């Protein structure tokens, strides 16, 4: 299953091209409503995905979260779990957010398992949330609050 499909990104061509990735990340500092981070495997220095905080709502101290791992070489190694923990800790501890939410599509149970393990997040269904190859796919919105994150870290 492709990374584009698992995340619902219709224009994911930049994820496969190192030069497009460099250009993309070089422009991210210009945006004050999001944080785009590359996930790099420490041992090899290889790019394996990205973690993104976006749709910042500063008045309500909340944002969305998205994570994408690139291909099977990044799966089942704990990289998504570690990146999710690090970015949630940053969102709550450094940025001072109160709520972080993400959307996970029904055809991605592996990702849902990671989010439940890391955050025990509340789930709300969204029926037919994505149109992919002329098929409607449901999803769940999962969210975690700052005090819930703090309780899990103790």
VEXROFI-293609 format. One line per 4 residues: for each residue x, y, z of N, C-alpha, C. Coordinates in steps of 0.1 Angstrom, whole numbers, plus 2048, in hexadecimal, padded with zeros to 3 digits. Each point is the difference from the previous one (the first is absolute). Example, Ala and Ser with C-alpha at 12.3 -4.5 7.8 and 13.67 -1.06 7.14 Angstrom:
2
884 7C7 84E 7F7 80C 800 809 80C 800; 7FC 80B 7F9 809 80B 800 7F8 80B 808;
END
This chain:
154
809 7F4 800 7F7 80C 800 809 80C 800; 7FD 80A 7F8 809 80C 7FE 7FF 809 80C; 80A 808 802 800 80A 80A 7F6 80B 7FD; 7FE 803 7F3 7F6 80A 7FD 7F2 7FB 804;
7FD 7F3 7FD 7F3 7FB 804 7FE 800 80F; 80A 7FB 807 7FF 7FF 80F 7FD 80D 807; 806 80B 7FA 7FE 80E 806 7F5 808 7F9; 7FB 7FB 7F4 7F6 808 7F9 806 80B 7F8;
80D 801 7FE 806 80B 7F9 800 7FD 7F1; 7F8 808 7F9 7FE 7FE 7F2 80D 803 7F8; 808 80A 804 80B 805 7F9 80D 7FC 808; 803 7F3 801 80B 7FC 808 80D 7FE 7F9;
801 805 7F3 80C 7FD 7F8 80D 806 807; 7FF 80A 808 80C 806 806 806 7F6 80A; 7F8 7F7 805 806 7F7 80A 80A 7F6 7FB; 800 7FE 7F3 809 7F6 7FA 80C 806 7FA;
801 80E 7FF 80B 807 7F9 808 808 80A; 80D 7FC 803 808 807 80A 801 80F 7FD; 802 803 7F4 801 80F 7FC 7F3 807 803; 7F5 7FB 7FD 7F3 806 804 7FF 801 80F;
804 7F6 807 7FF 800 80E 809 80C 806; 80C 801 7FB 809 80B 805 7FA 80D 7FD; 7FA 802 7F5 7FA 80D 7FC 7F4 803 80A; 7F8 7F5 801 7F4 801 809 804 804 80E;
809 7F9 806 803 803 80E 808 80D 802; 807 805 7F5 807 80D 801 7F6 80B 801; 7F3 7FE 7FC 7F6 80B 800 7F8 7FF 80D; 801 7F7 808 7F7 7FE 80B 801 80A 80B;
80C 806 802 802 80A 80B 7F8 80C 7FD; 7FB 802 7F4 7F8 80C 7FC 7F2 7FF 805; 7FC 7F4 804 7F2 7FE 804 7FF 800 810; 7F8 809 805 7FF 801 80F 7F4 7F8 805;
7F8 7F9 7F8 7F5 7F9 804 802 7F1 7FF; 80C 7FC 7FE 803 7F1 7FF 80F 7FD 803; 802 7F4 802 80E 7FB 803 801 7F3 7F8; 809 800 7F5 802 7F4 7F8 80E 7FB 804;
801 7F4 804 80D 7FA 804 802 7F3 7F8; 80C 7FE 7FB 804 7F4 7F9 803 7F6 80B; 7FD 7F3 7FE 804 7F5 809 80B 7FA 7F9; 80C 800 807 80C 7FA 7FA 805 7F5 80A;
803 7F5 7FA 805 7F5 808 80E 803 805; 802 800 80D 80D 804 806 80C 7F8 7FB; 7FE 7F3 7FF 80C 7F7 7FC 805 803 7F2; 7F6 803 7F7 804 801 7F2 800 80E 7FA;
7F8 809 807 7FE 80D 7FB 7F6 801 7F4; 7F9 7F4 7FE 7F7 7FF 7F5 7F2 806 804; 7FA 808 7F7 7F3 805 801 7F6 7F5 800; 7F7 7FF 80A 7F6 7F5 801 7F2 806 801;
7FE 80D 801 7F3 805 801 800 80E 805; 7F4 804 804 7FE 80E 806 7F5 800 80B; 802 809 809 7F6 803 80A 7FC 80F 7FF; 7F3 803 800 7FC 80D 7FE 7F5 804 80A;
802 80C 806 7F6 807 808 7FB 80B 7F7; 7F3 800 7FD 7FB 80B 7F7 7F2 804 804; 7FB 80A 7F9 7F3 805 803 7FF 806 80E; 80B 807 804 801 806 80D 7F5 80A 802;
7F9 7FE 80C 7F6 80A 804 805 806 80D; 808 80B 800 806 805 80C 7F6 805 80A; 7F4 805 7FC 7F7 804 80A 7FB 7F5 809; 7FE 7F4 7FA 7FB 7F5 807 80B 7F6 804;
80D 803 7FD 80C 7F8 803 7FE 7F2 7FC; 7FD 7FE 7F3 7FE 7F3 7FA 806 7FF 7F2; 802 7F4 7FB 805 7FE 7F3 7FD 7F2 7FB; 803 7FD 7F4 7FF 7F3 7FA 80E 7FA 800;
800 7F3 7FF 80D 7F8 7FF 7FE 7F6 7F4; 80B 7FF 7F9 801 7F6 7F5 80E 7FA 800; 800 7F3 7FE 80D 7F9 7FF 800 7F7 7F4; 80B 7FF 7F9 800 7F7 7F4 80E 7F9 800;
800 7F3 7FF 80C 7F8 7FF 801 7FC 7F2; 80C 800 7FA 802 7FD 7F2 803 7F1 7FE; 7F6 7F8 7FC 803 7F3 7FC 803 7F6 80B; 800 7F3 7FC 802 7F5 809 80D 801 808;
80A 806 7FB 80D 800 807 7FF 808 80D; 7F6 808 801 7FE 808 80C 7F6 7FA 80A; 7F9 7F6 7FB 7F5 7FA 808 805 7F6 80B; 7F8 7FE 80A 803 7F6 80A 80D 801 807;
805 80C 801 80D 803 807 7FF 809 80B; 7F4 805 803 7FE 809 80B 802 80F 7FD; 803 803 7F3 803 80D 7FC 7F4 809 801; 7F5 7FC 7FC 7F3 807 801 7FC 803 80E;
802 7F6 809 7FD 801 80E 809 80B 806; 80D 7FF 7FE 809 809 805 7FE 80F 7FB; 7FE 801 7F3 7FD 80D 7FB 7F3 806 805; 7F6 7F8 802 7F3 805 805 802 805 80F;
807 7F8 808 803 804 80E 808 80D 800; 80A 801 7F8 808 80C 800 7F8 80D 7FB; 7F8 7FF 7F6 7F9 80B 7FB 7F5 804 80A; 7F9 7F6 806 7F6 804 80A 806 806 80C;
80B 7FB 804 807 807 80C 804 80E 7FC; 805 802 7F4 803 80E 7FC 7F3 809 800; 7F6 7FB 7FA 7F3 807 7FF 7FB 805 80E; 801 7F7 80A 7FA 803 80D 80A 807 809;
80D 7FB 800 80A 805 809 806 80D 7FB; 804 801 7F4 807 80B 7FA 7F7 80B 7FB; 7F6 7FC 7F8 7F7 809 7FA 7F5 805 809; 7FC 7F7 809 7F6 803 80A 7F2 7FE 7FB;
7FE 7F7 7F6 7F3 7FE 7FB 7F7 7F8 80A; 7F3 801 7FE 7F7 7F9 809 7FA 7F4 7F9; 7FF 800 7F3 7FA 7F5 7F9 807 7FD 7F3; 803 7F3 7FD 805 7FC 7F3 7F7 7F6 7FA;
7FC 801 7F3 7F8 7F6 7FA 806 7FB 7F3; 7FC 7F4 7FD 804 7FA 7F3 7F4 7F8 7FA; 801 7FE 7F3 7F6 7F8 7F9 807 7F4 7FB; 7FA 7F4 803 806 7F4 7FB 7F5 7F8 7F8;
804 7FC 7F4 7F6 7FA 7F7 7FE 7F1 804; 7F4 7FB 7FD 7FC 7F3 804 809 7F5 7FA; 807 802 7F5 808 7F6 7FA 80E 801 805; 803 807 80C 80D 801 805 800 7FC 80F;
7FC 7F3 803 7FF 7FC 80E 80E 800 808; 80B 7FF 7F8 80D 800 807 802 80E 806; 7FD 80A 7F9 801 80E 805 7F7 802 80C; 7F4 7FC 7FF 7F6 802 80B 806 7F9 80C;
806 7F4 7FF 805 7F9 80B 80B 809 807; 809 806 7F8 80B 808 805 7FA 80C 808; 7F6 807 7FB 7FA 80B 806 7F9 7FC 80D; 7FA 7F5 800 7F9 7FB 80D 80B 7FC 80A;
80B 7FA 7FC 80A 7FC 809 807 80C 806; 803 80A 7F8 808 80C 804 7F7 80A 808; 7F4 802 7FC 7F8 80A 805 7F2 7FC 806; 7FC 7F4 7FE 7F2 7FC 804 7F6 80A 7FD;
801 805 7F4 7F8 80B 7FB 7F1 7FD 7FE; 7F8 80A 803 7F2 7FE 7FD 7FD 7FF 7F1; 7F7 7F8 7FC 7FD 7FE 7F2 7F2 804 7FD; 7FE 807 7F5 7F3 804 7FB 800 7FC 7F1;
7F5 7F9 7FC 800 7FB 7F2 7FC 80C 7F6; 806 7FF 7F4 7FC 809 7F5 7FD 7F7 7F4; 7F4 7FF 7FD 7FB 7F7 7F5 804 806 7F2; 805 7F8 7F7 803 804 7F3 808 80C 7FF;
80A 801 808 809 80C 801 809 802 7F5; 804 7F6 7F8 80A 801 7F6 7FA 7F9 7F3; 802 807 7F5 7FD 7FA 7F3 80E 7FC 7FA; 802 7F3 7FE 80C 7FB 7FB 7FD 7F6 7F5;
805 802 7F4 7FD 7F7 7F4 7F1 7FD 7FF; 7F8 80B 801 7F2 7FF 7FF 7F9 7F7 80B; 807 7FE 80B 7FA 7F9 80B 800 809 80C; 7F5 800 808 7FF 808 80C 805 7F7 80C;
809 807 808 806 7F9 80B 7FE 808 80D; 7FC 7F8 80A 7FE 807 80D 80D 802 808; 7FF 808 80A 80C 802 809 7FB 803 80E; 80A 801 809 7FD 804 80E 809 80C 803;
7FA 80A 807 808 80B 805 803 7FC 80E; 80D 800 803 805 7FD 80E 806 80C 806; 7FE 803 80C 806 80B 807 805 7FD 80E; 809 808 804 806 7FF 80E 801 80E 805;
7FE 801 80D 801 80D 807 80D 800 808; 805 80C 803 80C 802 807 800 7F9 80D; 7F6 801 808 800 7F9 80D 800 7F1 7FF; 7FA 7FB 7F5 800 7F1 7FE 80F 7FC 7FC;
806 808 7F8 80E 7FD 7FC 809 800 80D; 7FE 80A 808 808 801 80D 7FE 7F4 809; 7F3 7FC 801 7FD 7F4 808 807 7F4 7FB; 800 7FE 7F2 807 7F5 7FA 80F 800 802;
806 80C 802 80E 801 801 805 7FD 80E; 7F7 801 80A 804 7FE 80E 800 7F1 803;
END
